[in-house]
Amino acid sequence: MATKKAVATKKQAPKASSKSLTKAVFVESLAKEFDFPKSKAGVILDFVTETIKKSIKKNGSVSLSGLGTFRIAKRAARTGRNPATGASIKVKASKTVRFKPTPTFKAEL
């Protein structure tokens, strides 16, 4: 039986042990791709995430071309149930961040 050798045209990202991409795996991938030390890749990732958070807080949304838009969404106050006792409880109004992918990104899924 003949074996086929894989021809890599790009550097392969490290595989995460779970199904989600963790920060550590993302930092390792960034470091390998751009030939940085992991510490510098971690600082860059932290800068990018902090910049996105600050911009969402200040402007209400952030659009990343080819990826999508993060925006603040308001949740109204409502009545919920305590699952242990079944008693009604009041849930306060809150804010959350919603993400809407671009049509191009969505089509790639």
Backbone hydrogen bonds in HBPLUS format (Angstrom, degrees):
<---DONOR---> <-ACCEPTOR-->    atom                        ^
c    i                          cat <-CA-CA->   ^        H-A-AA   ^      H-
h    n   atom  resd res      DA  || num        DHA   H-A  angle D-A-AA Bond
n    s   type  num  typ     dist DA aas  dist angle  dist       angle   num
A0026-PHE N   A0022-THR O   2.94 MM   4  6.15 159.3  1.98 150.9 157.3     1
A0027-VAL N   A0023-LYS O   2.83 MM   4  6.03 161.3  1.86 155.3 159.8     2
A0028-GLU N   A0024-ALA O   3.00 MM   4  6.16 159.0  2.04 143.1 149.1     3
A0029-SER N   A0025-VAL O   2.92 MM   4  6.10 158.0  1.97 147.9 153.7     4
A0030-LEU N   A0026-PHE O   2.90 MM   4  6.10 159.7  1.94 150.0 155.7     5
A0031-ALA N   A0027-VAL O   2.88 MM   4  6.05 160.0  1.92 151.0 156.4     6
A0032-LYS N   A0028-GLU O   2.98 MM   4  6.20 157.4  2.04 147.0 152.7     7
A0033-GLU N   A0029-SER O   2.92 MM   4  6.05 168.3  1.94 152.9 156.4     8
A0034-PHE N   A0030-LEU O   3.12 MM   4  6.18 163.1  2.15 149.8 153.2     9
A0035-ASP N   A0031-ALA O   2.88 MM   4  5.38 107.5  2.41 133.5 146.8    10
A0036-PHE N   A0031-ALA O   2.94 MM   5  4.56 146.7  2.05 127.0 135.9    11
A0040-LYS N   A0037-PRO O   3.11 MM   3  5.47 121.6  2.47 105.9 118.9    12
A0041-ALA N   A0037-PRO O   3.11 MM   4  6.46 161.4  2.15 154.7 160.3    13
A0042-GLY N   A0038-LYS O   2.85 MM   4  6.05 152.7  1.93 150.4 157.4    14
A0043-VAL N   A0039-SER O   3.09 MM   4  6.36 151.3  2.18 142.0 149.1    15
A0044-ILE N   A0040-LYS O   2.97 MM   4  6.24 157.4  2.02 150.0 156.0    16
A0045-LEU N   A0041-ALA O   2.94 MM   4  6.17 163.1  1.97 149.1 153.6    17
A0046-ASP N   A0042-GLY O   2.94 MM   4  6.10 161.2  1.97 146.4 151.9    18
A0047-PHE N   A0043-VAL O   2.94 MM   4  6.13 154.7  2.00 145.3 152.3    19
A0048-VAL N   A0044-ILE O   2.97 MM   4  6.26 161.6  2.00 154.0 158.2    20
A0049-THR N   A0045-LEU O   2.98 MM   4  6.22 171.2  1.99 157.5 159.4    21
A0050-GLU N   A0046-ASP O   2.92 MM   4  6.01 161.7  1.96 149.3 154.8    22
A0051-THR N   A0047-PHE O   2.92 MM   4  6.02 155.2  1.98 147.7 154.7    23
A0052-ILE N   A0048-VAL O   3.02 MM   4  6.26 157.3  2.07 150.2 155.9    24
A0053-LYS N   A0049-THR O   2.96 MM   4  6.19 162.9  1.99 149.2 153.9    25
A0054-LYS N   A0050-GLU O   2.91 MM   4  6.09 166.5  1.93 151.6 155.0    26
A0055-SER N   A0051-THR O   3.01 MM   4  6.10 157.6  2.06 144.5 150.8    27
A0056-ILE N   A0052-ILE O   2.95 MM   4  6.16 156.6  2.01 151.3 157.4    28
A0057-LYS N   A0053-LYS O   2.98 MM   4  6.20 161.7  2.01 150.5 155.7    29
A0058-LYS N   A0054-LYS O   2.91 MM   4  6.09 155.8  1.97 146.8 153.5    30
A0059-ASN N   A0055-SER O   2.77 MM   4  5.68 170.2  1.78 152.5 155.9    31
A0060-GLY N   A0056-ILE O   2.78 MM   4  4.66 139.7  1.94 124.0 132.9    32
A0072-ILE N   A0060-GLY O   2.97 MM  12  5.49 153.5  2.04 155.4 155.4    33
A0062-VAL N   A0070-PHE O   2.79 MM   8  5.19 150.4  1.87 150.0 156.8    34
A0070-PHE N   A0062-VAL O   2.81 MM   8  5.19 158.6  1.86 155.6 158.8    35
A0064-LEU N   A0068-GLY O   2.79 MM   4  5.38 175.9  1.79 166.4 166.9    36
A0067-LEU N   A0064-LEU O   2.89 MM   3  5.42 160.3  1.93 138.8 142.8    37
A0068-GLY N   A0064-LEU O   3.00 MM   4  5.38 147.9  2.10 141.7 151.5    38
A0102-THR N   A0067-LEU O   3.07 MM  35  5.70 156.3  2.13 119.5 121.2    39
A0069-THR N   A0100-LYS O   2.88 MM  31  5.26 157.0  1.93 142.5 147.8    40
A0100-LYS N   A0069-THR O   2.88 MM  31  5.26 156.9  1.93 146.8 154.6    41
A0071-ARG N   A0098-ARG O   2.88 MM  27  5.38 155.6  1.94 151.0 158.1    42
A0098-ARG N   A0071-ARG O   2.78 MM  27  5.38 168.1  1.80 163.8 166.2    43
A0073-ALA N   A0096-THR O   2.83 MM  23  5.35 165.5  1.85 151.7 154.6    44
A0096-THR N   A0073-ALA O   2.88 MM  23  5.35 152.4  1.96 154.6 162.8    45
A0075-ARG N   A0094-SER O   2.67 MM  19  5.13 172.2  1.68 164.1 162.3    46
A0094-SER N   A0075-ARG O   3.03 MM  19  5.13 150.7  2.12 132.4 141.6    47
A0078-ARG N   A0091-VAL O   3.02 MM  13  5.28 158.0  2.07 144.7 151.8    48
A0091-VAL N   A0078-ARG O   2.77 MM  13  5.28 176.0  1.77 168.1 167.1    49
A0080-GLY N   A0089-ILE O   2.72 MM   9  5.19 165.0  1.74 160.3 163.6    50
A0089-ILE N   A0080-GLY O   2.87 MM   9  5.19 160.8  1.91 134.1 136.9    51
A0082-ASN N   A0087-ALA O   2.85 MM   5  5.37 163.3  1.88 156.0 161.4    52
A0086-GLY N   A0082-ASN O   2.58 MM   4  5.03 150.4  1.67 154.7 162.6    53
A0106-LYS N   A0102-THR O   2.89 MM   4  6.10 166.2  1.91 160.4 164.9    54
A0107-ALA N   A0103-PRO O   2.94 MM   4  6.05 149.8  2.03 142.1 149.5    55
A0108-GLU N   A0104-THR O   3.21 MM   4  6.47 136.6  2.41 140.0 150.9    56
A0108-GLU N   A0105-PHE O   3.09 MM   3  5.17 130.9  2.34  97.4 110.6    57
A0109-LEU N   A0106-LYS O   3.26 MM   3  5.49 152.3  2.34 103.1 110.9    58
